Amino acid sequence: MSPLSKFSLPISRRTALKLMGIGALGAGIGYSRFAKPQPTVYQPDSLNLPHTLSQQKSVCVVGAGLAGLACAYELSQRGFAVTLLEKSPNLGGKIASWPVQVGEEEFLMEHGFHGFFPQYYNLKSLVEELKIQENFQSLEYYSLVFREGSYQPEVFRPSRSAFPWNVIDLAIASPNRFRWGINLLNVKHLQVFRAITGFRIPRTFREYDEMTVAQWAAEDFPQGLYDLYFLPFAKSSLNAPDRLSAGELLQFFHFYFFGNPEGLAFNGTVDDMGTSLVQPIAQFIQGRGGRIIPEATVSHIHTQGGNITSLSYQQGNAQTDVPFWVEKNELMVGDDYYGAGDQVYLQQKEDQALSLTCTHQGCTVQQQGDGTFLCPCHGARYDTEGKVVQGPAKRDLAQFTVQQQEQDKLQLVAQSPVTPEQQGKIEADYYVIAADVPGTQHLFNLMEGEVSPQLQEQVEQLAVADPFAVARFWLDRDFLWEHSNFTSLSGYALTDSITLYHRIQRQFVEWSKRTGCSVVELHAYCYKEKEFPTQELLLQTFEQELREIVPELREARVLHRELVNQKNFAGYPPDSYLSRPETRTPVDNLMFAGDWVKMPFPCGLMERAVSSGLLAANAILQEEGLQRRALLSVNPEGIFRL
């Protein structure tokens, strides 16, 4: 039965009493304000099994984001010979760092601010084992600010109270508590309350995965509750409410609030995330004999008899000769644009295409009226054939040959050859695909031999969320700011958050003290390409909204700016839960890891990625008869699981 039709069902007196008397119920079931529930252990081993291998086995992990790093970390300390392949020159995936030049100084840039929440139990365990706790700092609290005063700012702080006390504490502290719009005498509001406090896998997905958050909220949803919490928190999942499954949002809310006794404040890194987290994990893997190969593009995956037998790759920062497909971009002016985010291509001839990714810092160049190309980020200019004519770029735009063309997509292959010295082959006992969704789909297209049709279909059906964008501005002055150093924003056309890097990360704090200047980042979690089809428009809008968000910066001069714009976050659309791939696959020696994997317990964002990597490691450990790692989560079920 659809939850929309369930709104009309009568509520029993017992249920109504439970919902209206949550404080007394909380005390009665042991959720004391002073006794914080402990994390739940997922599938603990009941036997005392060996911890490490008695004879060496090998594992190849493809993708060095958090999922791949976590998997390689665990297996490398269990005696496995680990090889970790990463397509980018920078490890870390969505928490990678890379150098940028600002005047005479060099800084490390990231994909955008990430918060480390206290219920990231599995990620925290890695941090503790690596003894790198000093790389993190408490941000103490964070704010949610609404445009034009539609609501008063909300402030979230650490808490030791589990549900329902955290709701009561929030209501007491919230200046908007009388605007939540909740009426527990309204049957539909009762149903909303029961859904958000009664999360349970798989029942919640069975009942709510068929609709989007926007569709669910359209059914007499408490308006204040939606505006204040559901809309901003839904977007922070990197999925827009009109595309995000209501079941996934309920899991998100359960993990971050209703099932979480830790509160909503979080930590940030003292330095960039590459320095603070990625490098220590990579160094540990290498210290245990693991091999990490950056700039490695997989070219072939060989299968036989239900197993992967080997994997071939090409290494180097030049474009490889591995073909790939790109879909037509319907939003850019002209019929010859393909791809999205920071991977856009222009078909110049029937058999030739040009990458529009600037070779300086990866922004998308814009074609000018005279046919030349200009980078909107740092001013690099290329001629009509993609050759550099003006710095700071040093290399020409990459050229591609069109191998195949269908109605709405092209198959491209780079024109630059790859030398034999840049090729390699790996034969391993186990393989773990820990790439993002586009990367995983591309890898499956490279498989040679028999592949499960069901698994192939599951991978093809994986969705990608709307693109995200990050703009970081170096400004010629500092300013007063009454809110948190990371603040969520609501009501703006593009901007969803602001981060004051010159108040958080060491390199920017020191620079600000020396110069009196500031470094500010704006983040758009999931914008609509139709509204912002070019990176030039993204930058213009970000800068306009920055000057509105911080009026003191209206006359400030921008010293430097960086843009990150990608379309590779996992999507969680309606009706995707049942078909989502799990860690184990029909290919006996292939495991999956990534935030797109179906998880058996509540988790989100970075914790979901890390937990999936450790879950993949556990599957391999179990195959070898070894003790699995204890994986932790919040209480997996809500209180009102009726």
C-alpha positions in Angstrom: 0.0 0.0 0.0 1.3 3.5 -0.9 2.0 5.7 2.1 -0.1 8.4 0.3 -3.2 6.2 0.7 -2.2 5.2 4.2 -2.6 8.9 5.3 -6.4 8.3 5.3 -6.2 5.3 7.7 -7.4 5.8 11.2 -4.8 5.9 14.0 -5.4 3.7 17.1 -5.8 5.3 20.5 -2.7 3.5 21.6 -0.7 4.8 18.7 -2.0 8.4 19.3 -1.0 8.2 22.9 2.5 7.0 22.0 2.9 9.9 19.5 1.5 12.6 21.8 3.3 11.3 24.9 6.8 10.9 23.5 8.5 12.2 26.6 7.0 9.7 28.9 7.4 6.9 26.4 11.1 7.8 26.0 11.7 7.5 29.7 9.7 4.2 29.7 11.8 2.5 27.0 15.1 3.5 28.5 16.0 6.5 26.3 17.1 8.5 29.3 18.3 12.0 28.9 21.4 11.0 30.9 22.0 7.5 29.5 23.2 7.8 25.9 22.5 4.7 23.7 25.7 3.0 22.5 26.4 2.3 18.8 25.0 -0.9 17.4 27.3 -3.6 16.1 26.4 -4.9 12.7 26.6 -8.7 12.4 29.3 -9.4 15.1 31.3 -12.6 14.6 30.3 -15.2 17.3 33.4 -17.3 16.7 37.0 -16.4 17.6 38.5 -16.6 14.1 42.1 -15.9 12.9 42.9 -12.2 12.3 45.4 -12.5 9.5 46.1 -14.8 6.5 48.3 -17.8 6.9 49.1 -17.7 3.2 49.2 -14.6 1.0 46.2 -13.6 -1.1 46.0 -10.6 -3.5 43.3 -7.9 -3.9 43.0 -5.2 -6.6 40.9 -2.2 -5.5 39.8 0.1 -8.3 39.1 3.6 -7.0 41.0 5.5 -4.2 38.1 7.5 -2.8 37.1 6.9 0.8 35.4 3.6 0.0 38.5 2.2 -1.8 40.9 3.6 0.8 39.0 2.1 3.7 38.8 -1.3 2.0 42.5 -1.3 1.1 43.4 -0.1 4.6 41.6 -3.0 6.3 42.8 -5.7 3.9 46.4 -4.5 4.0 46.7 -5.1 7.7 45.2 -8.6 7.4 48.0 -9.9 5.2 46.6 -9.3 1.8 48.8 -8.0 -1.0 46.8 -4.9 -2.0 47.0 -3.0 -5.3 45.0 0.3 -5.3 44.3 1.9 -8.7 43.2 5.5 -9.0 42.4 7.3 -12.3 43.1 10.7 -10.9 46.6 11.9 -10.0 45.1 12.8 -6.6 43.9 10.2 -4.1 40.7 10.7 -2.1 38.0 11.0 -4.7 35.5 13.6 -3.4 37.8 14.5 -0.5 41.0 14.8 -2.7 43.2 17.9 -2.5 45.4 19.5 -5.2 47.6 22.6 -5.3 46.5 25.9 -6.8 48.6 29.0 -7.3 47.3 32.3 -5.9 49.7 35.1 -6.7 53.1 34.1 -5.3 51.6 31.6 -2.9 50.4 28.0 -3.2 47.3 26.6 -1.5 45.6 23.2 -1.4 42.1 23.2 -2.9 39.4 20.6 -2.3 36.0 19.5 -3.7 34.2 21.5 -1.0 33.9 21.5 2.8 33.0 18.2 4.5 31.8 17.8 8.1 32.8 14.8 10.2 29.8 14.0 12.4 30.2 12.2 15.7 28.1 9.2 14.6 30.6 8.5 11.8 31.7 5.6 14.0 33.5 3.6 11.3 35.3 6.6 9.9 36.2 7.7 13.5 37.6 4.2 14.2 40.1 4.6 11.3 41.1 8.0 12.6 41.7 6.6 16.1 43.7 3.6 14.8 45.8 5.9 12.7 46.3 8.2 15.7 45.4 11.3 13.7 42.8 12.8 16.0 44.8 16.0 16.2 44.1 16.5 12.5 40.5 17.3 13.4 38.9 20.2 15.3 35.4 20.8 16.7 33.4 23.5 14.9 31.3 23.6 18.2 28.0 24.4 16.5 26.6 25.2 13.1 23.8 27.5 11.9 21.1 27.3 9.3 20.3 30.8 7.9 17.3 31.6 5.8 17.2 34.3 3.1 15.3 37.5 3.7 14.3 36.6 7.2 11.7 34.0 6.2 12.6 32.2 9.4 15.0 32.9 12.3 18.4 31.2 12.1 18.5 27.7 13.6 21.6 26.7 15.6 22.6 23.0 16.1 25.0 22.0 18.9 26.4 18.8 20.4 24.0 16.8 22.4 24.0 13.7 24.6 20.3 13.2 24.3 18.7 10.5 22.1 15.3 10.7 20.6 12.8 11.9 21.8 14.8 14.2 24.1 16.8 15.6 21.2 13.5 16.7 19.5 12.4 18.3 22.8 15.7 20.1 23.2 15.5 21.3 19.6 12.0 22.6 20.1 13.0 24.4 23.3 16.1 26.0 21.5 14.4 26.7 18.2 13.2 30.3 17.7 10.9 28.9 15.0 9.3 26.2 17.2 5.8 27.8 16.8 6.2 27.7 13.1 6.9 24.0 12.6 3.3 23.6 11.6 2.9 20.2 13.2 -0.7 19.3 14.3 -0.8 15.8 15.8 -4.6 15.9 15.6 -4.2 15.9 11.8 -4.0 12.3 10.7 -1.6 13.1 7.9 0.8 14.9 10.2 0.6 11.9 12.5 1.6 9.7 9.6 4.6 12.0 8.8 5.6 11.8 12.4 5.4 8.0 12.5 7.4 7.7 9.2 10.3 9.9 10.4 10.5 8.3 13.9 9.8 4.7 12.7 12.6 4.1 10.2 13.2 0.4 9.5 15.0 -1.5 6.7 13.5 -2.7 4.4 10.0 -1.7 5.4 10.6 2.0 5.1 11.9 1.6 1.6 9.1 -0.7 0.7 6.5 1.9 1.7 8.3 5.2 0.7 10.8 4.4 -2.1 8.2 4.8 -4.8 7.9 8.6 -4.4 10.2 11.7 -4.3 10.6 13.9 -1.3 8.8 16.6 -3.2 5.8 14.4 -3.9 5.6 13.2 -0.3 5.8 16.8 1.0 3.0 17.9 -1.3 0.5 15.8 0.6 -0.4 18.1 3.5 3.1 18.1 4.9 3.8 20.4 7.9 5.2 23.4 5.9 7.5 24.8 8.6 9.0 21.4 9.2 9.7 21.0 5.5 11.1 24.5 5.1 13.3 24.4 8.2 14.6 20.9 8.2 13.5 18.6 5.3 14.4 20.9 2.4 17.9 22.0 3.5 18.8 18.6 4.9 17.5 16.8 1.8 19.7 19.0 -0.4 22.7 18.3 1.8 22.4 14.6 0.7 23.6 16.0 -2.7 20.2 15.0 -4.2 17.4 17.4 -5.1 14.0 16.9 -3.4 12.3 16.4 -6.8 14.6 13.5 -7.6 15.4 12.0 -4.1 13.5 9.0 -2.9 11.4 9.7 0.3 12.7 6.4 1.7 16.3 7.5 1.3 15.5 10.8 3.0 14.0 8.9 5.9 17.2 6.9 6.2 19.2 10.2 6.0 17.1 11.7 8.8 17.2 8.6 11.0 21.0 8.5 10.7 21.6 12.2 11.3 19.0 12.9 13.8 16.2 10.6 15.0 18.4 7.5 15.5 21.5 9.5 16.4 22.3 10.3 20.1 25.4 12.4 19.3 23.9 15.7 18.2 24.3 17.6 14.9 27.6 19.5 15.5 30.6 18.2 13.8 34.4 18.4 13.3 36.4 19.9 10.4 39.9 19.2 9.3 42.8 21.3 10.6 44.4 21.2 7.2 43.0 20.2 3.8 41.4 16.8 3.8 44.2 15.3 1.7 46.7 16.2 4.3 44.5 15.4 7.3 43.0 12.1 6.3 43.8 10.8 2.8 47.6 10.8 3.1 47.7 9.0 6.5 45.5 6.2 5.1 47.6 5.9 2.0 50.8 5.9 4.0 49.5 3.1 6.2 48.6 1.0 3.1 52.0 1.5 1.6 53.7 0.8 5.0 52.0 -2.6 5.0 53.3 -3.4 1.5 50.4 -2.1 -0.5 50.9 -0.7 -3.9 49.1 2.5 -4.9 49.1 3.5 -8.6 47.7 6.9 -9.5 46.7 8.1 -13.0 45.8 4.5 -13.8 43.0 4.0 -16.3 41.5 0.5 -16.6 41.5 -0.6 -20.2 40.2 -4.3 -20.0 38.6 -6.6 -17.4 38.9 -10.2 -18.3 36.4 -12.7 -16.9 36.1 -16.5 -17.2 34.0 -19.1 -15.5 32.2 -16.7 -13.2 35.4 -14.9 -12.0 37.6 -12.0 -13.0 40.9 -13.4 -14.1 42.9 -10.3 -14.8 42.7 -6.5 -15.2 44.7 -4.3 -17.6 45.4 -0.7 -17.2 47.3 2.3 -18.7 49.1 4.8 -16.5 50.1 8.4 -17.2 48.5 11.8 -17.2 48.1 11.7 -21.0 44.7 10.7 -22.4 44.4 7.0 -22.8 43.2 5.0 -25.8 40.3 3.5 -23.9 37.0 4.3 -25.6 34.1 5.9 -23.6 30.6 7.1 -24.2 29.3 10.6 -23.5 25.7 11.8 -23.7 24.4 14.8 -25.6 24.2 18.0 -23.5 20.7 19.4 -24.3 21.1 22.5 -22.2 24.1 24.2 -23.9 23.4 26.3 -26.9 24.2 24.3 -30.0 23.7 20.6 -31.0 27.3 19.5 -30.8 27.9 19.5 -27.0 28.3 16.3 -25.1 28.9 15.5 -21.4 28.3 17.6 -18.3 29.9 19.2 -15.3 33.7 19.5 -15.9 33.7 16.8 -18.6 32.2 18.5 -21.7 33.1 17.8 -25.3 32.5 19.7 -28.5 32.0 17.7 -31.7 33.9 19.9 -34.2 33.7 17.5 -37.1 31.9 14.3 -37.8 34.9 12.2 -36.7 36.5 14.7 -34.3 35.7 16.1 -30.9 37.5 18.6 -28.6 37.6 18.4 -24.8 36.5 21.7 -23.2 38.2 20.9 -19.9 40.8 23.6 -19.3 44.3 22.1 -18.8 45.1 24.6 -16.1 42.6 23.7 -13.3 39.9 21.8 -14.9 37.1 24.4 -15.5 35.0 24.1 -18.6 36.1 26.6 -21.3 33.5 28.7 -23.2 33.5 29.1 -27.0 33.6 32.8 -27.9 32.0 34.6 -30.9 35.2 34.3 -32.9 35.5 30.6 -32.3 38.2 30.7 -29.7 37.8 29.3 -26.2 38.1 31.2 -22.9 38.3 29.7 -19.4 35.8 31.6 -17.1 37.9 30.7 -14.0 41.4 32.0 -14.6 41.4 33.5 -18.1 43.2 30.8 -20.2 42.5 31.2 -23.9 42.7 28.7 -26.7 42.4 29.1 -30.4 39.7 27.5 -32.6 41.6 24.2 -32.6 42.2 24.1 -28.9 45.8 25.3 -28.8 46.9 27.6 -25.9 47.3 31.2 -26.9 47.2 32.8 -23.5 48.2 31.6 -20.0 48.0 30.3 -17.3 47.3 27.0 -19.1 50.4 25.3 -20.6 48.9 22.4 -22.5 46.4 22.3 -25.4 42.9 21.0 -25.1 42.7 17.3 -25.6 41.6 16.0 -29.0 39.4 12.9 -29.5 38.3 10.8 -32.3 34.6 9.9 -32.7 34.5 6.1 -33.0 30.7 5.7 -32.9 27.7 8.0 -32.9 24.2 7.3 -31.9 21.2 9.7 -31.7 22.1 11.2 -28.3 25.6 10.0 -27.5 29.1 9.7 -28.9 31.9 7.1 -28.3 35.2 8.9 -28.0 38.8 7.8 -27.9 41.8 10.1 -27.2 44.1 10.8 -30.2 47.3 10.8 -28.0 48.9 7.4 -28.1 50.0 5.4 -25.0 53.4 3.9 -24.9 53.9 0.2 -23.9 55.8 1.4 -20.7 52.6 2.9 -19.5 50.6 -0.3 -19.6 50.2 -2.9 -16.9 48.3 -6.1 -16.0 47.1 -7.4 -12.6 46.1 -10.9 -11.7 44.5 -11.0 -8.3 42.4 -13.4 -6.1 39.8 -10.7 -5.4 38.7 -7.5 -7.1 36.9 -4.5 -5.5 35.2 -1.9 -7.7 35.1 1.3 -5.6 34.7 3.9 -8.3 31.9 6.5 -8.5 28.7 5.7 -10.5 30.0 6.9 -13.9 33.3 5.1 -13.3 31.6 1.9 -12.3 29.4 1.9 -15.3 32.4 2.5 -17.6 34.3 -0.4 -16.0 31.4 -2.8 -16.7 31.5 -1.8 -20.3 35.1 -2.9 -20.4 34.4 -6.4 -19.1 35.3 -9.2 -21.6 33.7 -12.6 -21.2 30.5 -13.7 -19.5 28.9 -11.2 -17.1 25.7 -11.7 -15.2 22.9 -9.9 -17.2 21.2 -9.1 -13.9 24.3 -7.5 -12.5 24.9 -5.6 -15.7 21.3 -4.2 -15.6 21.7 -3.2 -11.9 24.9 -1.3 -12.7 23.3 0.4 -15.8 20.3 1.5 -13.7 22.5 3.3 -11.1 21.7 7.0 -11.2 23.8 10.2 -10.9 22.5 13.1 -9.0 22.2 16.7 -10.3 25.6 18.4 -10.6 27.2 20.1 -7.6 29.4 23.2 -7.7 31.9 24.8 -5.3 33.3 28.4 -5.7 36.1 29.5 -3.4 37.0 33.2 -3.3 40.1 34.9 -2.1 39.0 38.5 -1.1 40.9 41.6 -0.2 39.3 42.1 3.2 38.0 40.3 6.3 34.5 40.8 7.7 32.3 40.3 10.7 30.1 37.1 10.7 27.7 36.3 13.5 27.0 32.7 12.4 29.0 29.5 12.4 32.2 29.2 10.3 30.2 26.7 8.3 26.6 27.7 7.8 23.9 26.1 5.8 21.8 28.5 3.7 18.3 28.3 2.4 16.3 30.3 -0.1 19.0 31.3 -2.6 18.9 30.5 -6.3 22.2 28.6 -6.2 24.0 28.7 -2.8 23.3 26.1 -0.2 26.2 26.8 2.3 29.0 29.2 3.1 32.4 28.2 4.7 34.8 30.7 6.1 38.1 28.9 5.4 40.2 31.7 6.9 38.6 30.8 10.2 39.0 27.0 10.0 42.0 25.6 8.0 45.5 26.4 9.1 46.9 27.5 5.7 44.1 30.1 5.2 44.1 31.2 8.9 47.8 32.0 8.6 47.4 33.8 5.3 44.5 35.9 6.6 46.5 36.9 9.7 49.4 38.1 7.4 47.2 39.9 4.9 44.0 40.9 6.6 42.1 39.1 3.7 39.6 36.3 3.7 38.9 33.0 1.9 35.2 32.1 1.5 33.6 29.1 -0.2 30.1 28.7 -1.5 28.6 25.3 -2.2 25.6 24.4 -4.4 24.7 20.8 -3.5 22.5 19.9 -6.4 21.6 22.7 -8.8 19.6 22.4 -12.0 21.6 22.5 -15.2 18.8 24.1 -17.1 19.0 27.1 -14.8 22.8 27.3 -14.8 24.0 25.7 -18.1 27.5 27.3 -18.0 30.3 27.6 -15.5 30.5 31.3 -16.3 26.9 31.7 -15.1 27.7 29.6 -12.0 30.6 31.9 -11.0 28.6 35.1 -11.7 25.7 33.8 -9.6 27.9 32.6 -6.7 29.7 36.0 -6.6 26.4 37.9 -6.7 24.9 35.8 -3.9 28.1 36.1 -1.8 27.8 39.9 -1.8 24.2 39.5 -0.7 24.9 36.9 2.0 27.8 39.1 3.4 26.9 42.7 2.8 30.4 43.8 4.0 31.8 42.2 0.9 29.8 44.2 -1.6 32.8 46.4 -2.4 35.4 43.7 -1.9 37.8 42.9 -4.7 38.2 39.2 -5.7 41.9 38.4 -5.6 41.4 34.8 -6.9 38.7 32.3 -7.4 38.4 28.6 -8.0 35.5 26.6 -9.3 34.8 22.9 -8.8 31.9 21.6 -10.9 31.1 17.9 -11.4 28.3 15.6 -12.0 29.3 12.3 -10.4 27.5 12.0 -7.0 25.4 9.0 -6.5 21.7 9.5 -7.1 18.9 7.9 -5.0 15.8 8.3 -7.1 12.4 6.6 -6.4 12.2 2.8 -7.1 16.0 2.4 -7.0 16.4 0.7 -3.6 15.4 -2.9 -4.6 17.6 -2.9 -7.7 20.6 -1.3 -6.1 23.7 -3.6 -6.1 24.9 -5.0 -2.8 28.5 -5.6 -1.7 28.6 -9.2 -2.9 28.0 -9.8 -6.6 27.3 -12.8 -8.8 30.9 -12.6 -9.9 32.5 -14.8 -7.2 35.7 -12.7 -6.7 34.2 -9.3 -7.3 32.9 -6.9 -4.5 31.4 -3.5 -4.7 32.2 -0.5 -2.5 30.9 3.1 -2.7 28.1 5.3 -1.4 25.9 3.9 -4.2 25.9 0.4 -2.8 22.8 -0.9 -0.9 23.7 -0.7 2.7 22.3 -3.0 5.4 22.3 -0.4 8.2 21.7 3.4 8.3 24.6 5.6 7.2 25.2 8.6 4.9 27.8 10.6 2.9 31.4 10.0 4.0 30.4 7.4 6.6 28.4 5.5 3.9 31.5 5.4 1.7 33.8 4.2 4.4 31.3 1.7 5.7 30.8 0.2 2.3 34.6 -0.2 1.9 34.9 -2.0 5.2 31.8 -4.1 4.3 33.6 -5.2 1.1 36.7 -6.0 3.1 34.6 -8.0 5.5 33.1 -10.0 2.6 36.6 -11.0 1.5 37.7 -11.7 5.1 34.8 -14.0 5.5 35.7 -15.9 2.2 39.1 -16.5 3.7 37.7 -17.6 7.1 39.1 -14.6 9.0 37.6 -12.5 11.7 35.5 -9.7 10.3 35.9 -6.1 11.4 33.1 -4.9 13.8 31.1 -2.3 11.9 29.1 0.2 14.0 26.0 2.2 13.3 23.3 4.2 15.1 20.3 2.2 16.3 19.1 0.7 13.1 15.4 1.2 13.8 13.3 4.0 15.0 11.3 3.9 18.1 7.8 4.0 16.5 8.4 1.0 14.1 4.7 0.1 14.1 
